[in-house]
Every structure is written in C-alpha cells, then in structure tokens.
C-alpha cells in the first residue's frame, strides 16, 4: 500500500527483455536502503526489488503489467516517480494507493497559471473508472486532487514543488501516464452494479 507522495525520481540505467518480461535497472539514492523482495511504486506501479548493486536496483515487469501501464515507454535515462510502501502508523499525507494501475491516460493540454500549472487528461471511462471534482486520483503514482471532471476527462493543478520533483515537468500534450482511480470509489461502483442491472 502506498500514499501517492513521491519520495524521489529514479533514472533508468538499463533495460533487458527476457521473454515477455522487462527487467528495469534503476539508479536511485534509495538503492542502498532497499532490500530484496521489497515493494516500490514506479510511476504508480507496484514492483518487487529482485537485485541490488551499489546505487542501482532491478525490478521486473511482466507482460500483463507492460500492457496496462506506460513502463514499456521507458528508455535508458528516463525518469521514474518512486515511492516506497507506506509505514503502518505513519501519517497518510496523500490517499490510499494500491500500486495497481487501472489504465493509461493521455495528457491533452498543459496550462501555465502564474507559478502553477493545470494538466488536462483524457481516459476511457468505465465502471469504477471515474473521477469527481475534489476527489482523489493517482497520476504516475502522484496523489492528486481533481480540479475539473467530465466524462473521460479530468484536470489537476500542480504546484511548483510537485512540478520540479516529479515527472510532471516532462509531460506534454500526448504524454502517456498511468492512472489509478480512487480505491473507495471503485468498491462503491462495484457494489452499486448489482442495483443498477
């Protein structure tokens, strides 16, 4: 379980394909603090550490993960939002995030607003995959509050700190991002399915 509060950016050092799997070796200041079998969120995707070597560590994404996320878009030098699993009993600064990406969305517009930015995204709406104004959404692992919400669209406002310390500074029109919708909203939608049939 995660909170959507990004700790640092990791840099892709090496990619290796093995069958349908992709082994990602990343360089991070956190590498020396990690241990084998530890879970970390990479652009919001929960992956398990399988190897550690000095300032790098390796995780593996299987074909299912690659088909549902933007991890296959990464190349050497790409930056990745990184968060370790939450500590039970610590403050929950973001919202409950599982690290299970629901789908990939596209950035449709970026607007500068005198020191902040508004990013607009489009996605495929479906049961449990909706946004609401002032609700929570996770974009590439970043816990955010929805500003505007429409059928298959939403926007978020980004402060300078988030812009500089996450991948948001790299997003342009057409950029692909991982979305994880609010887990409580997904459960409510599933429960209501039985009443709307």
SVG drawing of the C-alpha trace seen along z (x, -y; Angstrom):
<svg xmlns="http://www.w3.org/2000/svg" viewBox="-31 -35 59 51">
<polyline fill="none" stroke="black" stroke-width="0.4" points="0.0,0.0 1.2,-3.5 0.2,-7.1 1.0,-8.7 3.6,-11.0 6.7,-10.7 10.0,-10.3 12.4,-10.8 13.0,-10.3 14.9,-7.3 16.7,-7.1 16.5,-4.1 20.1,-2.8 19.4,0.4 16.6,2.4 16.7,6.1 14.0,8.1 13.6,11.8 10.6,13.5 7.6,11.3 9.3,9.8 11.2,6.5 13.9,6.1 14.4,2.5 17.6,1.5 17.3,-2.0 19.7,-4.4 18.4,-5.9 19.7,-7.4 17.4,-5.0 19.1,-1.9 21.4,-1.4 18.3,-1.4 16.4,1.2 16.3,4.9 15.4,7.9 11.6,8.6 10.7,5.0 7.8,3.4 8.2,0.0 5.8,-2.1 7.4,-3.0 5.2,-5.6 2.5,-4.2 3.2,-0.5 4.0,1.7 7.1,3.8 9.4,6.1 13.1,5.5 14.9,8.6 18.6,7.3 20.6,4.5 24.1,3.4 25.6,0.2 23.4,-2.7 21.2,-0.7 18.5,1.9 16.4,4.1 12.7,4.8 10.8,6.9 7.6,6.0 5.7,8.9 3.7,8.7 0.4,8.0 2.0,5.0 3.5,3.7 0.2,4.0 -1.6,1.9 1.0,-0.8 3.4,-3.2 6.5,-1.3 7.1,0.1 7.6,-3.5 10.7,-3.9 14.3,-4.0 17.7,-4.5 17.8,-7.9 14.1,-8.1 13.0,-9.4 10.6,-7.4 8.4,-8.6 9.5,-6.4 7.7,-5.7 8.4,-3.0 5.5,-1.3 3.8,-3.2 4.7,-2.6 1.8,-1.5 1.1,-4.1 2.7,-7.0 0.8,-10.0 -1.2,-9.4 -0.3,-12.6 -1.8,-11.5 -4.6,-8.9 -4.7,-5.1 -3.0,-3.9 -2.6,-0.2 0.0,-0.4 -2.3,1.3 -2.7,-0.8 -6.2,-0.8 -5.3,-2.3 -3.1,-4.6 -4.4,-8.2 -3.1,-10.9 -2.3,-14.5 -4.4,-16.7 -3.3,-20.1 -0.9,-21.9 -1.7,-25.4 0.7,-27.7 -1.1,-29.8 1.3,-32.4 3.5,-30.0 1.4,-26.8 0.2,-24.5 -3.1,-22.8 -2.7,-19.5 -5.7,-18.0 -6.0,-14.3 -8.3,-12.0 -9.0,-8.4 -11.5,-5.6 -14.4,-5.9 -16.0,-2.8 -17.5,-1.2 -15.3,-2.2 -13.1,-4.3 -14.5,-7.8 -13.2,-11.0 -15.1,-13.5 -14.4,-17.2 -12.2,-17.4 -11.9,-13.6 -8.6,-11.7 -6.7,-10.4 -3.2,-9.0 -1.2,-10.1 2.1,-8.2 1.9,-7.4 1.3,-11.0 -1.7,-11.5 -3.6,-14.5 -7.0,-16.3 -9.2,-16.5 -9.9,-20.1 -12.4,-19.6 -14.1,-16.3 -16.1,-15.3 -16.9,-12.0 -13.5,-10.5 -11.6,-13.7 -10.2,-15.5 -7.6,-18.1 -5.3,-18.6 -3.4,-21.7 0.3,-21.3 2.3,-23.4 6.0,-24.3 7.4,-21.7 5.4,-18.8 6.3,-20.1 10.1,-20.1 10.2,-16.9 8.1,-14.5 7.8,-13.7 5.2,-16.5 7.9,-18.8 8.3,-16.4 4.6,-16.0 3.5,-17.5 0.4,-17.1 0.2,-13.4 2.3,-12.2 1.1,-8.8 0.5,-8.5 -0.6,-5.7 -3.9,-6.2 -5.1,-4.6 -8.6,-5.6 -9.7,-6.0 -10.0,-2.6 -13.0,-3.5 -14.8,-4.8 -14.0,-1.5 -15.5,0.6 -18.6,-1.6 -19.1,-1.3 -18.8,2.5 -21.3,2.7 -23.8,0.5 -23.5,2.6 -25.9,5.1 -28.5,2.4 -28.4,0.9 -29.0,4.1"/>
</svg>
